[in-house]
Amino acid sequence: MQRKLPNIERIQHSQNFRNGAFQNLSLTPMKPEDVTYFTMMRKMLKRPADVRPPGPMVTVHTDLKALYSDKPVVVWFGHSSYLIHVKGFNILVDPVFSGSASPMSFMVKAFPGADAYTPADMPEIDLMVITHNHYDHLDKKTLAKLKPHTRKIVTGLGVEKDLEHCLVTNDNIIELDWWETREIAKDIQLTSTPARHFSGRGLKRGGSLWSSFVLEIFGYKIFIGGDSGYDTHFKAIGDKFGPFDLVILECGQYNDYWPFIHMKPEETVQAAIDLQAKALLPVHWGKFVLAMHAWNDSPKRVTAAGAQRGLLVTTPRIGEPVTVGERYPQDHWWL
């Protein structure tokens, strides 16, 4: 079967595509005006030792292929990779299992022990969700290994070109613009929603869309956050789709040098409240160094902020199941 070309016409007609690139809803500088890229690079080269854990990451072995639950179960694999299982239906989000979040395998290496799960551990994937095309979310080596076991992929508009050589089988990719909804199967639908971030592999930015997603599955609502700085879109999504049984939001790799494209932990809690969350699962930490804060600063601050605001925050170990409405691990194992 001949592969279809990326939908250039659809991209060009998107209201989110202007001046040759996708745009955020709000003006989103990559950095504050008074900070230079030279200063940022110099600081990044002098990271403190505590950006990495002192020993191997604590993990839990869960047999994913034997997993079955009538309630949603989420299993986190470190950083932004996780499995959502409900009633035999498996959804894999942003899988990165190659040991690196970089085009060069010797850079941005995973923490020791954080590679406890590999593509071979995954069950058959009914749906894969790719939130955007950054290397720590779209890992071509991992996707190539999962190709025989992946039935359908949903991603943002324009991301297909980054998937076509590693994951496409019989036109199984669905690209969505913000606010578009697709029925995936009976009682399962996915809606692409805004995020405040950017896209790009290499020097070019904005060629594809970065997204969050609303998953409605067997009567439950789960928010798949992707990467995003804080903004008013969280409240807009909460007003339209909330309340959510669980929201999964980034909470790591933040810094004052890039305050608009990643949230600090206290902002993550506010975003969850805006979304009308019953519970928050913070991700985007625990596997890679992409910023300068301590490796466990994220869970410390987000759990403290959640307790102060009366929000349930679950912090499972890598591989430890979270069961919506039933089991929310809250051990401070990262201290």
N, C-alpha and C positions, 0 to 999 in steps of 0.2 A: 504494500500500500504506500503510495507517495505521501511524504510528510507535507503537511500544510505549512505555509510561511507564517511567521509571527504576524499578528493582526495589526499592521501598521496603521491602517485607516481607523481602526477602533481606538488605538492609542491617541491619534491626532485629534479625534473628536471628543476625547474625554475632557470634562470640565476641569479635571485635576492636572491636565497637561497644558502648559503654557510656556512660550518662549523656548521651545525645544526640549523641555524637561518636565517631569512631574514636580508638583509644588505642594507644600504644606498648606493647611487652611490658614495658619497664621504665619507672619514673617518669622523665619527660623534661621538666624545666623548660625554658622558652625561653631563660632566662638565669640566671646565678648570682644568689643572693639579695642579694648586696651590690652589685649593679650596677643602676642605674636606666635606664629607657628614655631619659630626658633626657641622661644621660651618653653613652649609645650614639649618640644622634642628634648630639650635639655633636662627638664624635670622627669620625663619618662625614662631617660637613661640613668637616672639616679633614684630609682624606686627603692623604698625601704625593704628590708628583708621579710617583713611580715605580710607582704603581698601574696606570699605562698604559705600554705600550711606547714607546720613543723614536721609532720609525718604524713603517711598515706591517708587519703580520705576514707572516712568510715562509710561502709556500704552494706546493703542488705541484699541477699540473693532472693529474688522472686522468680518463680517459673512462669514466665509470661505466656508461654504456649499453653499452659494449663489454666490460665486465669479465666474465671467466669464470675460475673456478678450482675444482678438485676439493677443495681445502683451504679452510677459512674465511679470508676476507679481510675486514679491518676498515679502513674509511676514516673518519677523524675529521674533523669539520667545525668544530672549535672548541667550547668549553664541553662540553655533554653530548649533542651531536648526532653520530650516526655511522651508517654503513651497514655491515651484515654481509652478505656474499655467500658463498654456497656452491652450486656446481653449478647456477647459473642461478636460484637462489632468493634473493630480496633482502628483507632486513629493515632497516627504518629506525627508529631509536630517537630519541625526543624531538627532532624536527626544529624548529629555530628559525632561520629564514632571513629574517625581516622587517627585520633590522637593529636590533632593540630587544628587550629582555626586560622590558617594562613595559606596562601598559595605555595609557600615553601615549607616543607614538612618539619624543618628544624626550628621554625619560629612559632611562637604562641602555642607552646606545648601544653598538653593537659597535665594537671596535677597528678602525682603518683597516686594510684588507687582510683582515680576518677574515671578510668577506662574499664570499669568492671563489666560494662555491658557492650556488646558488639552487635553488628548486623545479624550474626548467627543466632543471637538470643531472641530476636524479634519474632512475634507470631506473624501470620499472614496479615498484611496491612490492607484493610478495606478502603481507607482514605488516608492520604498523606497531606499535611498542610505545611506549606512553606510560606513564612510570613514576609520575607524579603531576601535579597540575594547577597547579603554580606557573608563572608567566609565562616563566621561563627554561627550561621543559621542555614546556609546552603553549602553542603560539603559534597562535592561531586564524587569523591572516592566512596563515601558511604552510600550515596544514592545509586551508584553503579552496582554495588553489592545487593542492594534492596530491590533492584529492578524486577527480578523474577517473582517477587513476593508482594508487589504493590499493585493494587487494582486501579486506583484513581488518585489524582493529585489535584488539589485546589491551591491556587496561589494568586498573587496580584497581577494586574495587567502589565504585560511586558516581560515577566520573569521566565516565560517559556523558553526563550532563547538560551538561557543559562541551564536549562534542563534537557534540551533535546538530544544531547549526546550521551547522557548518563541515565535517564529515567523514563524516556518516552517509549511507550509501547502501544501501538494501535490508537494513536490520538487520545490518550487517556488524561490529558491535562485540561483543566478548566481554569481560565483566567477571569478574575472578577475585578471590576472597578468598585470603588467605595459605594456602599449602600445597595449593591446588587446581591440578590439572594439566589441560591441554587438548591433545589431538592436533591439530596444525595441518595436517599433511599426512603422507604416508607417510615414516617415519623422521625426523619433526620434531615435537617436543613442547615445550611451554612450561609451566613451573611458577611460579606466583607465590610469592614468599618474603618474609619480613619485612624491614623496614628501620626505622631509628630516626630519624624525621623528623616532618613534619606536612604538612597540606594546607591550601589556602585561596586564594581569589582575592578580594581585598578584605578586609573585617574578620572575616568568619566563618571559623573554622578547624575542621578535623576532619570536614567533611561528606562527604569521600571518602577512599579509602584510598591511602596512599603505599606503593610496593612495589619490591622488587628481583625479578629473574626468573632462573630457570635455563633456559637454552636447550640442549636436546639435539638435535643436528642431524647426521645422517649419521655417527654414531659419535663426534662431538666434543661436548665440554661447554664452554659459555661462560657466564660469570656476568655479567648485566646489572645493575649495582649501583644505578642511580638515585642518590638522595641519602640519606645516612645518617650519623648519629653512630656512634661505635664502641660495640659491645656484644657480648653473648654469642651473638647470633643468627648471627654469621658462622661461629663454630665449629660451631653446630648445623647450618647449611647445609652446611658442609664435611664434617661427619661423615656426613650423609645422602646427599650427591650427589658429593663430591669423589673423586678429584682433578679439578681443572678445567684444561683446556688453556689457557684464557685467562680472566682476570678483569678486568672493566672497572669501575673504582671511582672515585668522586669524590675529587678532591685539589685543592681550591681553594676560596676564599671562606670560609675558616675564621677564627676569632678567639677569644680568651679570653672574649669577651662572649657567645658562643653555643657553648660547648664540647660540648653534648650532641646537637646536630642536624647538625653537620658535623664531619668528621674532619680532624685535622692530618695532614701527610704521613707522619709516623712511624706514626700510627695506621692510615693507609691500607695501609702495608706490613704491619703486624701483621694487619690484616683479611685481606689476601691470603694470608698464611701460614696463618691460621685456616681459610681456604677451601681450602687445599691447592692453591694455584695453581702452575702451571708457569711462568706469565708474567703480568705485570701491565701493563695499559694505564691510566695515570692520566688522568682527564678532569675536567670541571667547572672548567676554567681556559682562558686564552688567547683570550677573546672579550669578556667583560663584567667590569665592576667592581662587585662586590657586597660587598666587604670592604675591609680597609685594608692588606693586605700587598702587597709588590711584585708586579708582574704575573708575574714569573718565579721567585718564591720557591717556588712549588709544585714545579716540576720539579727545581730545585736540591736541595731537601730530600728529595724522594721518591727520587731516584736515589741520593743519598748514603746514605739509610737502607736502600734495597734492596741496595746494594753491601755494606754492613756486615752485612746479614742473609743474604746469598747468594741474593737473589731477582732474577730477570731482570726489569728494568723497561724497557719500550719507550716512547720519546717521539717519535713521528712528527711531522713538520710537518703543518699542516692540508692534507688531501688526499693525504697520502703513505700508500700501502697498507701494512698490517701483514698478513703471511701466517702463520697459525698453524703452528708447527713448522718454519718455513722462513725467514721474514724479519722481523726485529724491529729497526726503525730505532732507533739509540741515539746519534745525533749530538747534541751539546749546542748545538744551533742557537739556543737561547734565551739564551745567554750574551752 
